[in-house]
Amino acid sequence: MVTRVLELGIAVRTPAGGLRPLSPKRTVERLIEHQVGQFQDELQESVRSAGVVEHLSTTGASADASGPDGPAVQQIEGLEAVRSAIDEVTFFARTENLTTNPVGVLTPESIEISRPIDLRILRRGVRMRTLMASACLQDETTLVYLRELVARGAEIRISPHPIERMIICDRAVALTPIDPQNTARGALLTREPGLVSTVVSLFERMWAASQELPEEALPSLTEVERQILQTLYLVDKDETGARQLNMALRTYRKYVARLMARLDADNRFQAALRARERGWI
């Protein structure tokens, strides 16, 4: 029972070896997250067992193949239509997802759109390789997201040279922009083997000429900051955390605000999670 409670993350070990339960709110959130993850795993297994992905992928490939039944290259116009196409082709990716970003900087809005797609791919065990322009190294928001993906299994490299925008799934379907200077115009989607092979070859050349994403330097946290991050993970209220550290509430809250800013976190719980993901605590 104790092992199960710890696996579900609804209680933590205390320094004395006992168990400290999470608040009811966090317990419910953890249990919901566990149930959703279990359901997604069961659904994906059912889809694989029934051969649904294979059938739909084959159907899509046949519909878009060159010949009288469909064009070798499909033109997709408009940003929303392109996003829908990306969501569709990545949903059916089974082995590999290759992407590039010639701009290098991701806005909070684009991260919000990309995160569900990226995490869905990684959750299924699909290999993700992403090539970014070097501008990402100067943007903290982008770096935080890229390192989040790396922590979840993605491979990310930085190109010091100009790169072309593309998305390739399973080396069977490729998306490239109609106009590289104005991606909102739309994209070209192809499943024609010769064309896809050419795009894959270009990606591999750019990948080979790129560099690994630099590892994040460990932050120079003071012992007080580290203790405060620990309390953010273990307690719900500032008053409780300040009392445990024998600190004035106003001082405690100033530390919390600074740490949240450093972690680019919207709330205290998110700050604690990000600190753990980065190995700060």
TASULJO-V103961 format. One record per backbone hydrogen bond with DSSP energy under -1.0 kcal/mol. CO is the residue of the C=O (numbers start at 1). NH is the residue of the N-H. If there is no record, write none. Layout:
# TASULJO-V103961
CO/NH
CO/NH
This chain:
# TASULJO-V103961
1/5
2/6
3/7
4/8
5/10
10/22
12/20
14/17
18/14
20/12
23/27
24/28
25/29
26/30
27/31
28/32
29/33
30/34
31/35
32/36
33/37
34/38
35/39
36/40
37/41
38/42
39/43
40/44
41/45
42/46
43/47
44/48
45/49
46/50
47/52
51/55
52/56
53/57
54/58
55/59
56/60
57/61
58/62
59/63
60/64
67/70
74/189
76/187
78/82
79/83
80/84
81/85
82/86
83/87
84/88
85/89
86/90
87/91
88/92
95/127
96/170
97/129
98/168
99/131
101/133
107/111
108/112
109/113
110/114
111/115
114/118
115/119
116/120
117/121
118/122
119/123
120/124
121/126
122/125
127/97
128/155
129/99
130/157
131/101
132/159
133/136
134/137
135/138
136/139
139/143
140/144
141/145
142/146
143/147
144/148
145/149
146/150
147/151
149/154
150/153
155/130
156/213
157/132
158/211
159/134
166/100
167/175
168/98
169/172
169/173
173/169
174/190
175/167
176/188
179/182
182/185
185/78
186/178
187/76
188/176
189/74
190/174
192/196
193/197
194/198
195/199
196/200
197/201
198/202
199/203
200/204
201/205
202/206
203/207
204/208
205/209
207/210
211/158
219/221
222/226
223/227
224/228
225/229
226/230
227/231
228/232
229/233
230/234
231/235
237/241
238/242
239/243
240/244
241/245
242/247
243/246
248/252
249/253
250/254
251/255
252/256
253/257
254/258
255/259
256/260
257/261
258/262
259/263
260/265
267/271
268/272
269/273
270/274
271/275
272/276
273/277
274/278
275/280
276/279
